[in-house]
Amino acid sequence: MLKITKVKRNSIAKSLGLEIGDIITAFNGHPCEDELDYLYYMETDGFSMTVRDKRGAGETTVEVEKDEGEELGLEFEKNACIRTCHNRCVFCFVDQMPKGMRESLYVKDDDYGMSFSCGNFVTLTNLSDEGLERIIRLRLSPLYISVHTMNPQLRVKLLRNRHAGKIVEQIKRLADGGIKMHCQAVLVPSENDGAELEYTARELFKYYPTVVDVACVPTGITKYREGLYPIPDVDKKYSEKLLDTVDKLNAEFGVNFLLPADEYFVKAGRPFKDAAFYGEFEQIENGIGMTAKFLSEAETALGELQAFALKNPKKSLIVSGVSAAEINRGIAEKCNAKIKGLQAKVLPVVNEFFGETVTCTGLLTGEDIAKVIENYRAQGKEFDEVVLPANTMKEFEEVFLCGMTLDELKEKIKFTNIKINREGGYGLVEILSSEK
């Protein structure tokens, strides 16, 4: 249901007699659950709408005629409720986090609305038949789905949810309904990899291109796994085998259907795929193609950069996770060669907070960053600016995973000239070449 908080002047809603406090309960006879219903019907040219009067005078159904895309002129009370996860996945990252962090980090969402609107991955294990039909009726496409395996029994085991085996029929129903899907498989060694991964890939490829792609992602292993399901970390040999399997299947399919996470290339010591391999980078938030995109952007920016000398020479310190250090180092060296007076160096930060097995930049904490910078300075090394990747902090808010704010980091290291790189490879070259 949607409770009206504003009715705009000279709007369709005003002409219908809608008022603040009225509640929309249904569209075309279908129960109204949230604002997704409203957004869908705003794209149509007519529908019926059932409204509960704020004075308790009952419900009235009105016929709405309008142009496609034309708004009614309403705003609603925000609904903070999200559909939560009913699984106990053996690889759950939230279960591997220490106590005392931001409360929001412990929320396990499994909300198809957030999958459609924000790209969050969902397992669909909490999805009713009515919910499935609603997704199709409202055309909530694309969705991002954590499939993990198309073997029903194995999925029940990995997700520890007796409803998890429904994924086979759910994928088919969504595909038949025309819902585009980006899928992922978090790979647990000796469980859903190898022959099981090949089975899953072939089963999902039956629905291509409605199932657009499948990300192959390693299990995130932190040092807080005591008492949890035993999962080994992946090594060079494992990563090489996984990449070989992906190449074999993609050759069989004739398209780049399986997309391996960047971490596998790092551990295998193999070159990254070209940016073209990842298409529109629709799974980049999943660590898929992030490095290729970064490199492509940096090379483009370097190609456009004319050699010059800085008016005021500077020493730049680039903060990086361990896995991305070599990539950043290569770009820094090329910038140093083109820009006289620039001394850019990369500072890899070992993740002591989550454990050394966590090597990506996006999971660095302010505490670890501060410690490494302080140690660097204690060795008598100087710098004029620190370049910090934006993905080390919360989106739209300058706060790290550990709860430390950017201002607190500056205070802790007694240094304020921290440049935030929000533009990937372009941004790094721009900051390093900047006179400011």
matplotlib code that plots the C-alpha trace (Angstrom):
import matplotlib.pyplot as plt

x = [0.0, 1.1, 0.2, 0.0, 2.2, 1.9, -0.6, 0.8, -1.2, -2.9, -2.1, -4.3, -4.3, -5.7, -8.5, -9.4, -9.9, -7.0, -5.7, -2.8, -3.4, -5.3, -3.9, -3.6, -4.5, -4.7, -4.0, -6.2, -7.4, -3.9, -2.8, -0.4, 2.7, 5.1, 6.2, 7.2, 3.5, 3.0, 6.1, 4.9, 1.4, 2.8, 4.2, 0.7, -2.1, -4.9, -5.7, -8.0, -6.9, -8.4, -8.0, -8.8, -10.1, -8.1, -11.3, -12.2, -15.1, -14.2, -12.5, -13.2, -12.0, -11.4, -10.5, -7.4, -6.8, -3.5, -0.7, 2.0, 4.7, 2.6, 2.8, -0.3, 1.5, 1.8, 4.5, 4.3, 5.4, 8.7, 8.5, 11.7, 10.8, 12.8, 12.5, 15.2, 17.2, 15.9, 19.0, 22.0, 24.4, 27.6, 29.6, 27.7, 30.0, 27.9, 28.4, 32.1, 32.1, 33.2, 30.9, 30.7, 30.4, 27.6, 24.2, 23.3, 26.3, 24.5, 21.3, 20.8, 18.5, 17.0, 14.6, 13.7, 12.6, 16.2, 17.5, 15.6, 16.2, 19.8, 21.3, 21.4, 21.6, 18.7, 18.3, 14.5, 14.1, 11.7, 9.6, 6.0, 4.2, 2.3, 5.6, 6.9, 3.8, 4.2, 7.7, 6.5, 3.4, 5.4, 8.2, 10.9, 13.7, 16.6, 17.0, 20.3, 20.0, 22.3, 21.8, 25.0, 23.9, 21.1, 21.3, 18.3, 19.7, 23.1, 21.5, 19.4, 22.7, 24.7, 21.9, 20.6, 17.1, 14.6, 13.0, 16.3, 15.6, 12.8, 15.4, 15.1, 11.4, 11.8, 14.4, 12.2, 9.1, 11.0, 12.6, 9.2, 7.9, 10.6, 12.5, 16.2, 18.5, 22.1, 23.2, 26.0, 27.6, 29.7, 32.0, 32.8, 35.7, 34.7, 31.0, 29.5, 32.6, 34.1, 31.5, 28.7, 29.6, 29.6, 26.1, 24.9, 26.3, 24.7, 21.3, 21.3, 22.5, 19.3, 17.6, 20.2, 19.9, 17.1, 19.7, 22.3, 25.4, 26.7, 29.4, 31.8, 32.8, 35.2, 34.0, 35.0, 37.0, 37.7, 39.5, 36.2, 35.2, 35.6, 32.8, 31.6, 31.4, 35.0, 35.9, 39.4, 40.8, 41.6, 45.2, 47.0, 46.4, 42.7, 42.3, 44.0, 41.7, 38.6, 39.7, 40.3, 36.8, 35.3, 37.2, 36.1, 32.4, 32.4, 33.9, 31.2, 28.5, 30.0, 29.5, 31.1, 28.4, 30.5, 32.3, 35.1, 35.8, 39.0, 40.5, 40.9, 43.2, 45.3, 45.8, 46.4, 48.9, 47.2, 46.5, 43.1, 40.6, 40.2, 37.4, 35.3, 35.0, 32.6, 30.2, 28.4, 30.0, 26.7, 28.3, 31.0, 29.7, 30.3, 34.0, 33.6, 35.6, 36.5, 40.2, 39.8, 37.6, 40.1, 43.0, 41.1, 40.2, 43.7, 45.3, 42.8, 43.6, 47.4, 47.1, 45.5, 48.0, 50.8, 54.2, 54.8, 56.5, 54.7, 55.2, 55.4, 56.9, 54.9, 55.1, 51.8, 50.9, 48.3, 46.4, 45.5, 44.4, 47.0, 45.4, 45.2, 48.7, 50.5, 47.8, 48.1, 51.9, 51.9, 49.8, 51.9, 55.1, 53.6, 52.5, 55.9, 57.5, 55.2, 55.0, 58.3, 58.3, 55.8, 56.8, 53.8, 54.1, 51.6, 51.0, 49.5, 47.4, 47.3, 43.8, 44.4, 40.8, 39.2, 42.4, 45.1, 43.0, 40.8, 42.8, 40.4, 40.5, 36.8, 37.0, 39.8, 39.1, 40.1, 42.0, 44.3, 44.8, 45.8, 48.2, 50.0, 50.3, 51.7, 54.3, 55.3, 55.9, 57.8, 60.3, 61.2, 59.3, 57.5, 54.4, 52.5, 49.1, 47.3, 45.1, 42.3, 39.8, 36.2, 35.1, 36.9, 34.0, 30.2, 28.4, 27.3, 29.0, 32.6, 32.8, 34.8, 33.6, 35.1, 33.0, 35.9, 35.1, 37.4, 37.8, 38.8, 41.3, 42.8, 43.1, 44.6, 47.4, 47.8, 47.4, 44.6, 45.5, 43.6, 42.3, 39.3, 39.3, 35.7, 36.4, 38.4, 41.3, 40.4, 40.3, 43.7, 45.5, 43.7, 44.7, 48.3, 48.6, 46.8, 48.7, 46.2]
y = [0.0, 3.6, 6.4, 9.8, 12.5, 15.1, 16.0, 18.4, 21.4, 21.1, 17.4, 14.4, 13.3, 16.7, 16.5, 13.0, 14.4, 12.6, 14.0, 13.7, 10.7, 8.7, 5.2, 3.5, -0.2, -1.6, -1.0, -2.8, -5.0, -6.1, -5.4, -2.4, -3.5, -0.6, 2.2, -0.3, -0.7, 3.0, 3.4, 0.6, 2.1, 5.6, 4.1, 3.1, 5.2, 4.1, 1.9, 1.6, 2.6, 1.7, 4.3, 4.1, 7.4, 8.9, 9.7, 6.0, 6.4, 3.2, 2.5, 3.9, 2.7, 5.4, 5.1, 7.0, 8.1, 9.7, 9.7, 7.1, 8.2, 11.0, 11.3, 11.5, 14.1, 12.1, 11.5, 8.8, 7.9, 6.0, 2.3, 1.2, -2.5, -4.7, -8.4, -10.2, -13.3, -16.6, -18.6, -19.7, -19.9, -21.8, -19.0, -16.0, -13.0, -11.3, -14.3, -13.6, -10.1, -9.0, -7.3, -3.6, -2.4, -0.3, -2.0, -1.8, -4.1, -7.0, -6.7, -9.7, -8.4, -10.6, -8.2, -8.5, -4.8, -3.8, -6.2, -4.4, -0.9, -1.2, -4.3, -6.3, -10.0, -12.1, -15.9, -15.9, -18.4, -16.1, -15.5, -16.7, -17.7, -14.3, -12.5, -14.3, -13.3, -9.8, -9.6, -10.7, -8.5, -5.4, -6.3, -5.9, -6.5, -7.1, -9.0, -10.0, -13.6, -15.6, -19.0, -20.7, -24.0, -25.4, -28.7, -28.5, -30.8, -29.1, -25.6, -26.7, -27.8, -24.7, -22.2, -24.4, -23.6, -26.3, -23.9, -23.3, -26.1, -24.2, -22.1, -24.4, -23.7, -20.0, -19.4, -21.0, -19.0, -15.7, -16.5, -17.4, -14.1, -12.2, -11.1, -10.6, -12.1, -11.5, -14.5, -15.4, -18.5, -18.0, -21.0, -23.2, -25.5, -29.2, -28.2, -26.2, -25.9, -28.3, -30.6, -28.9, -25.5, -27.0, -28.4, -25.1, -23.1, -25.4, -25.4, -21.6, -21.1, -22.8, -19.5, -17.3, -14.4, -13.9, -15.2, -12.7, -13.9, -15.8, -14.4, -16.9, -15.5, -16.9, -17.2, -14.3, -15.8, -13.6, -14.5, -14.6, -18.1, -20.0, -22.6, -22.0, -24.4, -25.2, -23.5, -23.4, -20.3, -20.6, -20.7, -20.4, -23.9, -23.7, -20.3, -21.6, -24.6, -22.4, -20.0, -22.9, -24.2, -20.8, -20.5, -24.0, -23.3, -19.9, -21.4, -24.1, -21.4, -19.1, -16.0, -14.7, -16.2, -17.0, -14.1, -14.9, -12.5, -10.5, -12.2, -15.5, -13.7, -12.2, -15.5, -17.4, -14.8, -14.5, -11.3, -9.8, -10.1, -7.0, -4.6, -5.8, -9.3, -7.8, -6.0, -3.3, -4.2, -5.1, -7.1, -4.7, -4.2, -7.9, -7.5, -8.6, -6.7, -3.9, -4.2, -4.3, -1.2, 0.6, -0.3, 0.7, 4.1, 4.7, 3.8, 6.1, 9.0, 8.3, 8.4, 11.8, 13.1, 15.3, 15.1, 18.1, 19.3, 20.1, 23.7, 22.3, 18.8, 16.4, 13.0, 11.1, 8.1, 5.8, 3.6, 0.2, -3.3, -6.0, -7.5, -4.2, -3.0, -4.1, -2.6, 0.7, 0.5, 0.2, 3.3, 5.2, 4.4, 5.5, 8.8, 9.3, 8.9, 11.5, 14.0, 15.6, 16.3, 13.6, 10.8, 8.5, 5.4, 2.7, 1.8, -1.7, -2.1, -5.6, -6.2, -7.0, -6.1, -9.0, -11.1, -11.3, -13.5, -10.5, -8.6, -6.3, -2.6, -2.2, -4.0, -2.0, -0.2, 3.2, 1.6, -0.5, 2.4, 4.7, 2.1, 1.6, 5.3, 5.9, 3.1, 4.5, 7.9, 6.4, 5.0, 8.7, 8.6, 11.8, 12.5, 15.5, 13.9, 10.6, 9.2, 7.1, 5.0, 6.0, 2.4, 2.1, 4.2, 4.0, 5.3, 8.9, 9.0, 9.4, 6.6, 3.4, -0.2, 0.1, 3.2, 5.6, 8.8, 10.4, 13.4, 11.0, 9.4, 12.8, 13.6, 10.2, 10.4, 14.2, 14.8, 16.5, 16.5, 13.3, 13.1, 10.8, 9.0, 8.6, 8.2, 4.9, 4.9, 8.4, 9.7, 8.3, 9.8, 13.1, 13.4, 12.4, 15.0, 17.8, 20.9, 21.4]
z = [0.0, -0.7, 1.7, -0.1, 1.4, -1.4, -4.1, -6.7, -7.9, -11.3, -11.4, -12.5, -8.9, -7.8, -10.4, -9.1, -5.6, -4.0, -0.7, 1.6, 3.9, 1.3, 0.7, -2.7, -2.1, -5.7, -9.4, -11.9, -9.1, -8.2, -4.6, -4.4, -2.5, -3.0, -5.3, -8.0, -8.8, -9.1, -11.4, -13.7, -14.2, -14.8, -18.0, -19.2, -20.7, -18.4, -15.4, -12.4, -9.0, -5.7, -2.9, 0.8, 2.1, 4.9, 6.8, 7.0, 4.5, 2.7, -0.6, -4.0, -7.4, -10.0, -13.7, -14.7, -18.3, -19.2, -21.7, -21.4, -19.0, -17.6, -13.8, -11.5, -9.4, -6.2, -3.5, -0.9, 2.6, 2.3, 3.1, 4.8, 4.8, 2.6, 1.9, 3.9, 3.3, 4.6, 3.8, 5.8, 2.9, 3.7, 2.0, 3.5, 3.8, 6.4, 8.7, 8.5, 9.7, 13.2, 15.7, 16.2, 12.6, 11.0, 11.6, 7.9, 7.1, 9.0, 7.0, 4.7, 2.0, -0.6, -2.2, -5.9, -5.9, -5.0, -7.5, -10.2, -9.0, -7.6, -9.1, -5.8, -6.2, -4.9, -4.4, -4.9, -2.0, -0.2, -3.4, -3.5, -6.6, -6.4, -6.2, -9.2, -11.2, -10.0, -11.3, -14.7, -14.7, -13.7, -16.1, -13.5, -15.9, -15.6, -12.4, -10.8, -9.5, -7.2, -8.9, -7.6, -9.1, -11.2, -9.3, -6.9, -4.2, -4.2, -4.0, -1.0, 0.6, -0.1, 0.8, 3.6, 2.6, 1.6, -0.9, -2.7, -5.2, -6.9, -8.8, -11.9, -12.4, -11.3, -14.0, -16.6, -15.6, -15.6, -18.9, -20.4, -19.0, -20.9, -17.8, -18.5, -15.9, -14.9, -12.8, -10.6, -9.1, -5.9, -6.3, -3.4, -4.2, -4.7, -4.4, -7.3, -9.5, -12.0, -13.5, -11.5, -12.9, -16.4, -15.8, -14.4, -17.3, -19.9, -18.1, -17.9, -21.5, -22.6, -21.8, -23.5, -24.3, -21.7, -19.2, -20.3, -18.5, -15.5, -13.2, -11.6, -8.3, -5.6, -2.1, 0.1, 3.0, 6.0, 9.2, 11.1, 9.9, 13.2, 13.5, 10.0, 7.0, 6.0, 2.6, 1.3, -0.4, -4.1, -5.4, -8.7, -9.8, -9.0, -10.8, -13.9, -14.1, -13.5, -16.3, -18.6, -17.9, -18.6, -21.9, -23.0, -22.2, -23.9, -27.0, -26.9, -26.6, -29.1, -26.8, -23.6, -21.4, -18.4, -16.8, -14.4, -11.5, -11.8, -8.8, -10.7, -13.3, -10.4, -8.7, -11.9, -13.0, -16.4, -18.4, -18.0, -20.8, -23.1, -22.2, -25.2, -23.5, -20.9, -23.2, -21.3, -18.0, -16.6, -13.8, -12.9, -9.3, -8.9, -9.5, -13.1, -15.7, -13.2, -13.9, -17.7, -17.6, -15.4, -17.7, -20.8, -19.3, -18.1, -21.4, -23.2, -20.8, -21.1, -24.9, -24.7, -22.2, -23.7, -22.0, -19.8, -16.6, -13.4, -12.2, -8.7, -8.5, -6.3, -4.8, -5.1, -2.9, -4.5, -2.0, -3.3, -2.3, -2.7, -5.8, -7.7, -6.8, -9.9, -12.2, -10.4, -10.4, -14.2, -14.6, -12.1, -14.0, -17.3, -15.7, -14.2, -17.6, -19.2, -16.5, -15.4, -11.7, -10.8, -8.5, -8.1, -6.0, -5.1, -1.5, -1.2, 1.9, 3.5, 4.9, 8.6, 9.5, 7.5, 7.0, 4.4, 2.1, 1.4, -1.2, -3.1, -2.7, -2.0, 1.3, 2.8, 6.1, 7.3, 10.1, 7.8, 5.4, 8.3, 9.7, 6.4, 5.7, 9.2, 8.7, 5.3, 6.9, 9.8, 7.3, 6.5, 3.2, 2.2, 0.0, -1.1, -1.8, -1.2, -3.9, -2.4, -4.5, -3.9, -3.5, -0.2, 1.2, 1.4, -1.6, -1.2, 2.2, 3.2, 5.7, 5.6, 6.4, 9.9, 10.6, 10.4, 8.4, 5.9, 8.2, 11.0, 8.7, 7.9, 11.6, 12.5, 9.9, 10.4, 6.6, 4.8, 1.1, 0.2, -3.4, -3.9, -7.3, -8.4, -12.1, -12.4, -14.8, -16.2, -12.6, -11.6, -14.6, -14.1, -10.4, -11.1, -13.9, -11.9, -10.8, -7.9]

ax = plt.figure().add_subplot(projection="3d")
ax.plot(x, y, z, "-o")
ax.set_aspect("equal")
plt.show()
